Amino acid sequence: MASLPDWLDRLPDASEQRALDEWAIRERGIPGIELMERAGTGLAEVVSELAPAGRVAVVCGKGNNGGDGFVAARVLRERGRDVSVLSLSDPGELRGDAATSLERLPGPRVQEFAADALTGAAAIVDAILGTGFSGEPREPAAGAIEAINAAGGGAGSGAVVIACDVPSGVDGSTGAVAGVAVRARATVTFHAAKPGLWIAPGKGHVGEVRVIDIGIPSGGPGDPQIGLISDRVLGEVPRRGQDSNKFAAGSVLVCGGSLGLTGAPCMASESAMRAGAGYVTACGPASLNAIFASKLLEVMTVPLPDADGALELAGVEEVLERAKRADALVLGPGLGRAGDAPEFARRLARAVELPLLLDADGLNAHAGALTSLADRPAPTVLTPHAGELARLIESDSAAVGAQRLENVRHAASAARAIVVLKGDDTLVATPDGRVAVNRGGAPALATAGTGDVLSGVIGAYLAKRMDPFAATCAGVLVHARAGQLTARDIGPEGVIASDVIAALPRALSPSGY
C-alpha cells in the first residue's frame, strides 16, 4: 500500500498508536510511566487553562486512560486545586503504569464513582475509555458517560468537560459512535490526533482538539493511511507563468443541465474558471442554451440534443468529440433524471478517456452500479453527499453517516475511483484505502450550489494534470477556505454559492487567507 503524501498530517489509528507506544518503550528505551507522566501533565495544563478555578472531578477507568487521569489529578493537586478522583473500578484491579500512577497520587486517593460527585465541579476530566475502545459502552462506563454529559450541560453552561485522548464512547480509529459518548469542550490527545477526532459522528463530541507531544521520537513502525489535509497541498497546484496560455492552464468540459436546473452547470463552469482553468466549455441542452450563453460570458457553450430540456443520447458523441481537445470532464451538475439523462451519463462516463468528475445526477445514474466505473481508462472522482453515496452502494444515509470511513473506503474500492464523501469532515478515499480528512469548520457551505462549486474546482485541478488525489484534496481545501473567507466577510447565514466562487482566488493564495 502506498504511503501518504507529505501534505497530509498523519492520523494513527488505535493499532498504529499502540505500536508506536511499544516501539518507544522497547526500542527507544523510554519508560512507559514517563510517557504517562507527560500525557497526564499535558492534560492537567489544559484543565488549568480552560478551568482556572474551582473543583475538578477526574473520572477514571481501569486502563492507561485512567492512568493518565491519575497523573493529571496529582499534578492539579500539587498546584493547589481541589480534585475529586472518581474510579469506575476497584483500584486493586489496576496494573502496570496505571497502578503506579495511582500510588503516586497524594491526598485522598479515589472514591467510587457516583453521579452526584460531579455536582458543583468546575471541570470534569473524562479518563474512562481510551483510544483502543470500539463498540457500545457497557456499565458502569455508560452510566458515567451520561452523568458527565448531564453535568457538562451545553456550551457556556455547566462544568467544562475535557476528554483524555478520545471522548469515551467514540471509536478513535473511525469516529463511529455506537451508543452514548462524552460530549467534550476539548479533547487532549497524545503524540498525534486520531482519525476519530476528525470524522463524524465522533467529531461532534470532541470540541477543540489539543495535541500533546509526549516525547515519542519520529519514525517508528507503522504507516498511517489516514491524514488531515494541510495547506501544504496548495503547493501542488500549478500556477500560471510568463509562458502560460489558456490551453496550458487546463481545459475543462462541464456537461449537465436540464429544465429548471441550469444554475448547477453554470456554477460548476464559473468555479472552474475561478480556480484557474484556462478554458471551460459548458455542454447542455440546446433548448436552454440561451440561458447558458447569457450567464457564462467567459465560457464556451455547446448545445446538445434534448427533449423537453433533458439531454438525449445523441449528444454523447458530440461531447466525446469535444473531449479530444479537453483535459478533464465534469459530468452531472443539473443533469436531472428525466428521459435519456441517466443513460446519457452512464454511456459518457464509460466512453470518455479524460479524467472524470461525477457529481449530482451523474452519480445517481450509477446507483447500485459502482463497479461499472472500475474499468475506466482514466482517473475517476466521485463527489457524493451521504444520501448519494447510500444510493451508490445500495444502503441508506443513516448507515452511511454512522460509518463514514468504512463506507467511503468501500465505494472507492468498488469503483476504483477517488471518492469524496462531503460533509464538515469531508473524506477523500482512494481505491487502495488511503483517506484524507478535511478539518471542516465552514458551515457557510451548507447552502444550495456549493457542491457544484466544489465540482468545478476539482475539475480545474484535474485539467492541470495534477495527481488526481492531490487535485481532489486541494479542491476540497480551497473550497472550504473559500467558504470560511466568505463567512468572515459577510457572515455565514447569508452566504450563497456565487459568493464562494468569488472567494476562490483568495482561498488559493496564502496571502489572501
N, C-alpha and C positions, 0 to 999 in steps of 0.2 A: 504494500500500500504506500502511496506517495506521502511525503511529509507535507506539513502545512507550509505555505509561503511565509516569508519573513514579515509580511504586512498584517499577519494575524497574530494577536496576543493569545498564547495557548491557554486552554482551559482544561486542566487534567480532571478526568473523572475519578470516581472513588478508587478503582483498582490502580489507576496510574498514580494517584497521590499516595496510596498505601505503599506502592513500590518505591516511590521517591523517599518516603519516610524511612523505610527499611534500608535503602541504599545509604542514606545519610548516616544512619546509626551503625550499620555493619561495615560499610566500605570506607566511609569518611570519618568514622570514629567519633561522631557527635552523640553524646548520651541522649537517650530518649527523654529523660527528665529535663535536660537542658532545652530541648525543643518545646516541651510542655511549659516550662517556665517562661520562655519567650512569648509563646502564644497567650498564656494567661495574663502576662504583664501587658501585652498589647491590648488585650480585651479590657483590662482594668483602665487603661489610658482612655479608651473610647467612652467607657462608662463615666469616667470623671469629666470628660468634655461635654457629653450630652446631658448628664445629670449631675451637676457640680455640687449639689447639696441634697440632703435627705437620705432616708434609709434605702439600702439596696437589698433586694431579695435575689439570691442566686439559686436557681433550681437545677439540680444536678442529677444526671443519670449515672449508670454504673460503669460506663466505658471511659475512653480517653476524653471524650467531650466533657464528661463530668469532671475529669481531672483538670482540664483547662479552667473549668468553673471554680474549682477549689483554689487554684493558683490566683485567679482574679480576686476571689474573696479575701485571700490572705493579703494580697497587695493593697487592696482597698482598706482593710482593717489597719494595716501598718501605716496608712496615711490618715488614720483617724476617722474613717467612715463607719457608720453603724451598718453592719452587714448581717442579714439572716441567711444561713445556708440550709437549704431545704433539699433533702435527699429522697429519691423515689425508690431506693433500695436499702437493704441492710448494709451499713458501712463495712461490716465484716466480709461482705462478698467482693469487695474491691480487690483488685490485683495489680501488680506492676506499678507503673508510674502514677496511675491514679491513686493507688493506696499510699504511695509515698507523698503525694501532694496533700492528701488528707492529713497525714501525720504531721505535716509542717504547718497546718492551719492553727493559728493561735486563738485563744479565747474560746467561747462556746463553739464546740465542733459543729455538729449538724443536728437538725431536728427532722423528724419525719414530715414529709410534705403534707400540708393542709392548705386548702384554698384560702382560708381566712388569714393565713400568714402573709398573703400578698397585700392585704388591705393596708392602705396608707403608705405603701412603698413608693419612693420617687422613681426608682428604676427597677426593672426585673431583667435578670440575665437568664436566657434560655440556654442551658447547657445539658439538655436531655438526650437528644439523639444526634448522632454525628453524620459526617459525610457519607459513610457507608450504608446509611439507612435506605431501605426501599419498602414499598408496600403501604399498608394501613397501620397506623399506630395502635397498639393494644394498651389495655390498662396495666399499670396506672398512668402511663405516659399520656394516653388520650385525654383522661380527665384533667391532668396537669396542664396540657395544652389549652383546653377550653377555659380553664381558670385564668391562665396567663392572658388569653385574648380578652376575657371579660374585664380583668384588672387594667389592661392596657387601654381599653376604650378606643376612641377614634383619634385621628390626628389632632394634636394640640390638647388632648384631654387624657386623664388617667396617667398611669405610670409610663415611663419611657421603656419600651421593650427592646432589648438588644440581644440578637441571636449570636451564638457561638458557632462559627464555621458555616452552618446551614440552619435556617429555621426548622425546628423539629416538625416532622411530618412532610417536609419537602424532600423529594429524591434529588440529591445533589448532583447526580450524573445526568439526569434527564429533565428535571423541572416538573415531573409528574407529582400530583397531589391526590392520593387515593382516599384519604379520609380527612380528619382535622389536621390543621397545620398552624403553627405560630405565625402571627402577623407582626412583624418587627418594624421598628422605626429605623433600625440599622442592623446590618449583619457584618460581623467581624470575622473574616476568613483568613486562612493562613497559607503563606507561600505564594499561592495564586488563587484567583477566583475559580469557582467550579461552574460547570455548564448550567446546572440547575438554578443558579442565582440569576441567570440572564434569560432563561427560557420559560415562557408561560406554560402552565399557570403558576409555577413556583416563583417566577419573577415578581408576581403581585404580592408575595408575602415577605419580600426581602428588605424593602426600604432602601436606604443608602448602603452601597457596598464599600466596605473598608478592607483593604488587603494589608496584612501584617507580614513583614519579612521576618521569618524565624530562623534564618541562617542556613537554610538548605542550599548547598552550592549549586551553581549552574551545571548543566549536563545531567548525568544520571540516566537511569533506564527509562524506557517508555517513549512513545512518540505520540502525544495527544493528537487526536483527529478532529477536535473542535476548537475554534478560536474566535475571539472577538475581532470584528473588523476595525482596524485602526486607520487614522488619517494617512498612514504611510502608503496605503493603496493608491492614493491620488498621484503618487509618483510614477505609477504605471500608465497613466493616461497620456498618450502622445499630445504634444502641444504644437500649434502652428509656428512654423519658422519662416524665414525670409523667402525660402524657395517653395513654400507650400502653395497649392492651388485647391480649388473647391473639390476636385476629384481625389486628390491626395488626402484630404481631410476626412474622406469617407462618404459613401453614397448609400442612403437608406431608402428602402421601399416600405411604405406603410399601406397595408391593404385591409379594408374593412368598411364600415359604414352601412347604414340601412335607413329606411324611413323612420324618422324620429330619433335616430342615433347618429347624427352627423358630427356631434361635438367630440366624440371619443377619438376618431381618427385625426381630426383637426388638432386636438391637444397632443396626441402622440407625435404628429408631424412637427408641430411647433417646438415640442420638447426636444426632439432630436436635433433641430437646428440650434436651439439654445445650449444644448450640451456639446456643441462643437462639430456636428456633422457638416460637411461642405455642400452636400446636395441631397435634397429629400424629394421624393416623388410619392404622392398620395394616389392610390388606386381605389376608386369607389364606384358606386352605381351611377350610370350615365344620367339617369333621371334626376340625380341630386348634385350633378357636377357644378351647377351654378352656385350652389351653397359653398362647396369646397373652394372654387375659384375665387369667390369674393372674400372668403375668410383667410385663405392661405396665400398671402401676397408673395412670400419668398419661397413657396413650394410649388413644384410642378404638379399638375393633376392629370390623371389618365382615366377617362370614362370607360367603364366596363359594362357589358350587357347585364341588364337587370329586369326583373319582373316585379312591378309594384314596389320598387325600392329595395328588393332583395337580390343579391348577386346571383347570376346564373353560371352554370358550369362552363359555358363557352368562354368566359373570361379567364379561365385558368391559363390557357395558352398565351394570352396577352401578358399576363403577369410573369410567366416563365420567360418570355422573350425580353421583357424589361429587366428581369433578374440577371441577364447576361452582362448588363452594364452597371450592376449594383454590387454592394459589399455586404449587405445584411437585409433581412426582411422581417418586419413586424406585422404579424397576422392576427387579426381578431378584434381589435377595438371597434365597437359599434356594429359588428358583423350581423348580429341578430340570429334568430333560429328559424326564420321563415323560408319556405321554398327550398331552393338548392343550397342555401348558405352553409349548412353543416357539411354536406358532401363537398362543396367547393373548398372548404377549409381542409378537409381530410386529403383530398387529391393534391392540393397545392403543397401541403406540408410534406407529403411523401415524395413529391417530384422535385421540389426546388433544391438546388445544390448550394445554396447560401447558408451562412449562419442564420438560424431562425429563432425568433422570439414569438411564442404563442401566448396570447392573453385573452381574457373575457370569453366570447363565444367561440374563439379559436380553440380554447381549452374545452369548453362544453361539447364541442363537436367530437372530442376524443374521450368522452365519458365511458369508462369501462374498457377502453381500448388503448391504454398507455403503451403496451408492447408494440403497437403498430408504428411507433416512432423510433423504436430501438435500432432499426437498420438504416436510419437516415445517413447520408454520406457526409453531412456537415454538422457542426455543433448545433444543439438544440437547447433553448432556455424556456422554461415554463414558469409563469408568474401567477399562481393561483392564490386566492384567499382560502380560508378553511372550507367554506362551502364548495368552492370549485374543486379543491383537492379531494374532498369527500366524494364528489361525483366521479372524478377521475379514477379513484381506487375502489369505488362502489362501497363506500362506508357512509357515515353521517358526520355532520360538522361537529357535533358534541364529542364523538370519539376522536376525531382529528385534534380537536382542541385539548383533549385530555392527554394525548401522547403525541405532541407536535414533532418532537425529534424522531421518534420511531417512524411516523407516517411520512415525513418528508424524505427520510432516507429510503424508505420502501419505494416511493414514487420515483426517485432519482434512479434507483437501481433498475426498476421495471422499464422505464422509458429510455435508459441510457442517456439521460439528459441532466442538465443542471436545473434544479427545481427551487424556486423562490417561494417559500411559504410566507405570505405577507402578514404583518401584524406589528405591534410595538416591538416585538422581539424577532423581526424578520429573519428567517433562517434560509441560508443558501446551501443546498446539498449537492454534492457531486455523485456520479454513479459509483465511485469507489468508496463512498462513506464519509468523506471529509465534509465538515459542516462549518460555515461561517455564520456568526451571530451578530446582528446589528444591536448596538446599545439602545436604540429607540429614543424615547424622550421627545417625540414630535407629534403630540396629539392634534396639532392643526391639520395633519394629513387625513384626519377622519372626515373627509368630505368628498362628494362625488367628483370623479375625474382624476384624482391624484394617482390612481392605478395606471391610467393611460399615460400620465406624465412619466411614471417610472418606466413603462414600456419604451417610450421614446428615448429616454436617457440611455438605457441599456442597449437599445438598438444602435444608437450613435456610437457607443464604445465598441460594440461588436464590429461595426463598419470600419473602425480604425484598426482592425486586425489585431486587437488585443487578445491575450489569452482569455478564453471565454469565462473562466472562473473569476479572474481579475476584473474583467469587464463588468460582470454581473455584480460583484461586490462593490466596485467603485460606483456603479449606478445606484445601488441601494444606499450607500453612504451619502452621495451627493444629493439624492432625493430627500433623505432625512434632514440633511443640513439645510436644504432649501426651505423645508417646512419650518425648521427652527428659526431661520432668519426671518421668514415672513411673519411668524408669530411674534417675534421680537419687535418687528417694525409696526405691525397694526393690531396685534392681539390675536390670540388663537381662535376666538369664536367666529370672526368674520372672514377668515381665510377661505379663498376659493382657488380652484386648480390653476387658473391663469396667473394668480399671484405667485404660486410656487414656480411656474415656468419662468416668470420674470426674474426670480431669485437664483436660478440655476448657475449663471456665470459666477456670481459671488460665492456660491456654495463650492464651486470647484477651486476657487482661489483662496489659499490660506490667509492672505492678507485681507480678504473681504469678509472673513467669517468672524 
